Amino acid sequence: RFAVSVGYWKDPYIQYFVRQAKERKAPEINRGKLAPELGYSYYARVHGVSYLIKAFLKKTECNCQIVNLGAGMDTLFWRLKDENLLPRKYFEVDFPMIVARKIHNIKSKPPLSKPIMESHSGDSLLIDSHSLESSRYSIVGADLRFSSDLEEKLKKHNLDTQLPTLLVAECVLVYMTPQQSASLLKWAASTFPVAMFINYEQVNMMDRFGQIMIENLQRRQCNLAGVEVCRSLDSQRERLLLNGWETARAIDMMKVYSFLPQADVKRIEGLEFLDEKELFEQLMQHYCICWASKDSSNL
């Protein structure tokens, strides 16, 4: 939310989900201000993930569905609608408690509810405290650790397993045990004949910098149950291939940053002065984007 207010990228919808903090006390955020290296890394994450999502939408000509796993307060549905890039159906999944909060915001804020009504066709819109069902957008309250329950709930919301499907998980799998995330990945690979999976999370976590990150998070009662899979880019790729995906790639965020349009990178580097270049590079080498696909129809 802070990065958007400074101008790293445009997101007119995030203000309806997250209030601007007056004073932040988290260790890496000083005097209510985001550290520039975090601003830069959020920027790379948003653009990197968005690049892959749009590539998938263009390949399928939007004749596809997106399943955003652990979506939280994400605003992608509204941004895609603004760009005329909505898939046939967009699903979000998160814990029922998070979903209830999001639905409350959507119901009480016309800039969020209007685009859902505009894209909806057919019968009346179904909405209760833990789920929302429209013809183009659904929010489902479910626990990703139980894929059979997840599948059942998605199918109730008209998931079409025959449609090309993009699954997105940003900093989600790392909070599950390796066995739990493996079963989610296996479920996705075996359920959809044509699919792509995008995973954004930590990597190279066994070195000193990675260990310090883990310790800092543990001090804040935040346990990374799946961190052992985040050993390296190879271990990230392997987990996808071992669980039924045909192709898998992984690159660290420093690499992603170097691929971004340089004119825009120059613009954001002018927003906040980055003193700690080395810290930024280390941070970026400890996050990655991985993507896997299986493609029975040679898209």
C-alpha positions in Angstrom: 0.0 0.0 0.0 2.9 2.3 0.9 4.8 1.4 -2.3 1.7 2.3 -4.4 1.3 5.7 -2.6 4.9 6.5 -3.4 4.4 5.7 -7.1 6.2 2.4 -7.7 3.2 1.2 -9.7 -0.5 2.1 -10.1 -3.2 0.3 -8.2 -6.3 2.4 -7.6 -8.0 -0.5 -5.7 -5.6 -1.3 -2.9 -6.7 1.8 -0.9 -10.1 0.1 -0.4 -8.6 -3.0 1.2 -5.6 -1.5 3.2 -5.6 1.8 5.0 -2.5 3.9 4.7 -0.4 3.3 7.8 0.4 6.5 9.8 3.1 4.8 11.8 4.7 1.4 11.2 6.7 -0.3 13.8 7.9 -3.4 11.9 11.7 -3.7 12.1 12.4 -3.2 8.4 10.1 -0.2 8.2 11.3 3.0 9.8 9.1 6.0 10.8 6.1 4.9 8.7 8.3 4.7 5.6 9.1 1.6 3.5 12.9 0.9 3.1 13.7 1.5 -0.6 15.1 -2.0 -1.0 11.7 -3.4 0.0 9.9 -0.9 -2.4 12.2 -2.0 -5.2 11.7 -5.7 -4.5 7.8 -5.4 -4.3 8.0 -3.5 -7.6 10.0 -6.4 -9.2 7.6 -9.0 -7.7 4.5 -7.2 -9.0 5.9 -6.7 -12.5 7.5 -10.2 -12.7 4.3 -12.1 -11.7 2.1 -9.8 -13.8 4.3 -10.4 -16.9 3.8 -14.2 -16.7 0.0 -13.8 -16.0 -0.4 -11.6 -19.0 1.6 -13.9 -21.2 -0.7 -16.7 -20.2 -3.8 -14.6 -20.9 -2.6 -13.6 -24.3 -1.6 -17.2 -25.3 -5.1 -18.4 -24.3 -6.8 -15.2 -25.6 -8.4 -15.0 -22.2 -10.3 -18.2 -22.8 -9.0 -19.6 -19.5 -9.5 -19.4 -15.8 -7.2 -18.1 -13.0 -7.0 -19.5 -9.5 -5.3 -17.2 -7.1 -4.2 -19.3 -4.1 -3.9 -17.5 -0.8 -5.0 -14.3 -2.5 -5.4 -12.2 0.6 -6.3 -8.6 -0.3 -5.0 -8.9 -3.8 -6.5 -6.6 -6.4 -5.6 -8.4 -9.6 -9.2 -9.1 -10.7 -10.0 -5.4 -10.8 -6.8 -4.4 -12.5 -7.3 -7.0 -15.3 -10.9 -5.9 -15.8 -9.6 -2.3 -16.3 -7.2 -3.6 -19.0 -9.8 -5.7 -20.7 -7.9 -8.8 -19.8 -10.4 -10.8 -17.7 -10.2 -14.6 -18.0 -13.5 -16.5 -18.4 -13.5 -17.0 -14.7 -11.3 -15.6 -11.9 -11.1 -17.5 -8.5 -9.6 -16.5 -5.3 -9.0 -18.8 -2.4 -8.0 -18.0 1.2 -8.8 -18.9 4.8 -12.5 -18.2 5.6 -11.5 -15.5 8.0 -9.6 -13.5 5.3 -12.3 -14.1 2.8 -15.0 -12.7 5.2 -12.9 -9.5 5.5 -12.5 -9.2 1.8 -16.2 -9.7 1.1 -17.1 -7.2 3.7 -14.9 -4.6 1.9 -16.3 -5.5 -1.5 -19.9 -5.2 -0.3 -19.3 -1.8 1.4 -17.2 -0.1 -1.4 -18.9 0.6 -4.7 -15.6 0.9 -6.7 -15.0 -2.8 -5.8 -18.6 -4.1 -6.1 -19.5 -2.3 -9.4 -16.9 -4.1 -11.6 -18.1 -7.4 -10.3 -21.7 -6.5 -11.1 -20.7 -5.2 -14.6 -18.9 -8.4 -15.5 -21.7 -10.6 -14.1 -24.2 -12.2 -16.4 -27.0 -14.7 -15.7 -28.7 -15.4 -12.4 -28.5 -13.3 -9.3 -25.2 -12.9 -7.6 -24.6 -15.3 -4.7 -22.9 -13.8 -1.6 -22.6 -14.8 2.0 -20.1 -14.2 4.7 -17.5 -16.7 3.5 -18.0 -16.9 -0.3 -19.0 -14.8 -3.3 -20.1 -16.3 -6.6 -20.6 -14.3 -9.8 -20.2 -15.5 -13.4 -16.6 -14.0 -13.7 -15.3 -13.7 -10.2 -15.5 -16.0 -7.1 -14.0 -16.0 -3.7 -13.8 -19.3 -1.9 -13.0 -19.8 1.8 -10.8 -23.0 2.0 -7.7 -24.4 3.5 -5.1 -25.1 0.8 -3.6 -27.9 2.9 -6.6 -30.1 2.0 -6.9 -30.3 -1.7 -10.0 -32.5 -1.9 -11.9 -29.9 0.1 -10.5 -27.2 -2.1 -11.5 -29.0 -5.3 -15.0 -29.6 -4.0 -15.5 -25.9 -3.1 -14.1 -24.6 -6.4 -16.3 -27.0 -8.4 -19.4 -25.6 -6.5 -18.3 -22.2 -7.8 -18.2 -23.6 -11.4 -14.5 -24.5 -11.8 -14.1 -26.0 -15.3 -11.2 -28.5 -15.2 -11.1 -28.6 -19.1 -10.3 -24.9 -19.4 -6.6 -23.8 -19.6 -5.9 -22.8 -16.0 -3.4 -20.6 -14.4 -2.7 -21.1 -10.7 -0.8 -18.3 -8.8 0.7 -18.6 -5.3 2.7 -15.7 -3.9 4.5 -16.4 -0.6 1.9 -19.2 0.2 3.6 -22.6 -0.2 6.4 -21.7 2.2 3.9 -21.6 5.0 2.8 -25.2 4.4 4.9 -28.3 5.1 6.7 -29.8 2.0 4.3 -32.7 2.0 1.2 -30.4 2.1 2.5 -28.1 -0.8 3.6 -31.2 -2.7 0.0 -32.6 -2.5 -1.4 -29.2 -3.7 1.0 -29.1 -6.6 0.2 -32.7 -7.5 -3.6 -32.0 -7.3 -3.2 -29.0 -9.7 -1.0 -31.0 -12.2 -3.4 -33.9 -12.2 -6.7 -31.9 -12.4 -6.1 -29.7 -15.4 -4.9 -31.0 -18.8 -3.6 -27.5 -19.7 -2.2 -25.5 -16.9 0.5 -23.2 -15.6 1.6 -22.7 -12.0 3.4 -19.5 -10.9 5.1 -19.6 -7.5 6.8 -16.6 -5.9 8.7 -17.2 -2.7 12.0 -17.5 -0.9 15.1 -19.2 -2.2 18.8 -19.8 -1.2 17.6 -19.9 2.4 20.4 -22.1 3.7 23.1 -19.4 3.7 23.8 -16.9 6.4 21.5 -14.2 5.0 18.7 -16.8 4.7 19.1 -18.0 8.2 18.9 -14.4 9.5 15.7 -13.9 7.6 14.3 -17.1 9.2 15.3 -16.0 12.7 13.8 -12.6 12.2 10.5 -14.1 11.1 10.5 -16.6 14.0 11.0 -13.8 16.5 7.7 -12.4 15.1 6.0 -15.8 15.6 6.1 -16.4 11.8 7.1 -20.0 11.0 8.2 -21.0 7.5 7.1 -24.6 7.6 8.2 -25.3 4.0 11.5 -23.5 4.0 13.5 -26.7 3.3 12.2 -26.7 -0.3 13.6 -23.1 -0.6 17.2 -24.4 -0.6 18.0 -23.4 -4.2 16.6 -22.6 -7.6 17.1 -26.3 -8.4 15.2 -27.5 -5.4 12.3 -25.1 -6.4 12.3 -26.5 -9.9 12.6 -30.1 -8.8 9.5 -29.9 -6.5 7.4 -28.9 -9.5 8.8 -31.6 -11.8 8.5 -34.3 -9.1 4.8 -33.4 -8.6 3.6 -33.9 -12.2 4.5 -30.7 -14.0 6.1 -31.2 -17.5 8.4 -28.1 -17.6 9.6 -25.9 -14.8 11.8 -22.8 -14.6 13.0 -20.7 -11.7 14.9 -17.4 -11.6 15.9 -15.2 -8.7 14.5 -11.7 -8.3 17.8 -10.0 -9.2 17.5 -11.6 -12.6 13.9 -10.5 -12.8 14.9 -7.0 -11.9 17.5 -6.9 -14.7 14.8 -8.0 -17.3 12.3 -5.2 -16.4 11.9 -2.3 -18.8 14.9 -0.1 -18.0 13.2 3.2 -18.5 10.7 2.3 -15.8 13.4 1.0 -13.5 15.2 4.3 -13.8 11.9 6.1 -12.9 11.4 4.0 -9.7 15.1 4.3 -8.8 14.5 8.1 -8.7 11.5 7.8 -6.2 13.6 6.8 -3.2 17.4 6.8 -2.8 18.8 3.3 -2.3 21.8 3.5 0.0 22.1 -0.2 0.8 22.8 -1.6 -2.7 24.4 -4.7 -1.3 21.4 -5.4 1.1 19.0 -5.0 -1.9 21.0 -7.5 -4.0 21.1 -10.0 -1.1 17.4 -9.6 -0.6 16.6 -10.1 -4.3 18.8 -13.2 -4.4 16.7 -14.7 -1.6 13.4 -14.6 -3.5 12.5 -16.2 -6.8 9.7 -16.6 -9.4 9.2 -20.2 -10.5 6.7 -21.3 -13.2 5.7 -24.7 -14.4 3.4 -25.9 -17.1 1.7 -28.9 -18.5 0.2 -28.6 -21.9 -1.7 -31.4 -23.6 -2.9 -29.1 -26.4 0.5 -27.5 -27.3 -0.4 -23.9 -26.4 
